[in-house]
Amino acid sequence: MTAAQPSREPSIKRYLEHPRGGPTVLRIVLGTQLRRLREARGISREAAGESIRGSHAKISRLELGRTGYKERDVADLLTLYHVADEGERADYLALARQASTPGWWQKYGDVLPSWFETHIGLEEAASLIRTYEVQYVPGLLQTEEYARAVMVLGHPRASAREIDRRVSLRMERQSLLTRVGAPRLWVVLDEAALRRPIGGMDVMRAQLRHLIDVARLPGVTLQVAPFSAGGLAAAGGPVTILRFLEPDLPDIVYLEQLTSALYLEKRDDVDNYLTVMDRLCAEAEPPKSSERILREIIDQLR
């Protein structure tokens, strides 16, 4: 094997034997591996696109894990990239099949937008989730009643059945916090989100008590950013940063909007948001003081 010839990545076998995160993560891994093969051969995206009867834009989407793979396309790309070893080709094709397997969340396809499906898949694979919220309690920490009130606000034209489906999806997402190998969750909550009585006083009191309980889970850190802190590091709105153990997955910044989301992966962008998040954590109250603030707000919600 010459120095210019790409070697088989051991991570392919690892993901086949121990898949984590479902199809979203597997698509990203497969795309990353195929991009490395293409670049090692000095082949352009345009040429790769032509080999699978597509365009350079399709190759870009595939390499970013933004869309599913057809086994035929993967086989044609492997041939173009001079991957002739049958065992190696079989591993790539097996990974393509696994990447096309529906995740548990796809049963909610009727209420799950594609931009949020990606986030759920990344959540499943993350080792650390850091989030800052200004207006609402984060979805992973919401009670069912609070979640329902949020859904009604965000989807005023939705039917009762659709609201039920959206709430069920949110509740099922939360199971990752108590499973074996759960990610660490580090939350900074602005006091404004805690004082806004979403769903009414009773719902909000129950939600705050739930925050106290869930903050005692071994993998959860909860900090409150009180009004008294004054000017906080400018995050510009809610921010989530996902970190992964897998070397093929970079840190990802998730910025959710009303009907879409941004996923930032460029190192400079991620580093900027990490700096902001670190400052937010430094300026917010530590966990014990945050629990005291939660109890004080509960007492005031009369």
Secondary structure, DSSP 8 states (H G I E B T S, - for coil): --TTS----HHHHHHHHS--SHHHHHHHHHHHHHHHHHHHTT--HHHHHHHTTS-HHHHHHHHTT-S---HHHHHHHHHHTT---HHHHHHHHHHHHHHTS--GGGGGTTT--HHHHHHHHHHHH-SEEEEEESSS--GGG--HHHHHHHHHHH-TT--HHHHHHHHHHHHHHGGGGTSTT--EEEEEEEHHHHHS-TT-HHHHHHHHHHHHHHTTSTTEEEEEE-GGG-S-----S-EEEEE-SSTTS--EEEEE-SS-EEEE--HHHHHHHHHHHHHHHHHS--HHHHHHHHHHHHHH--
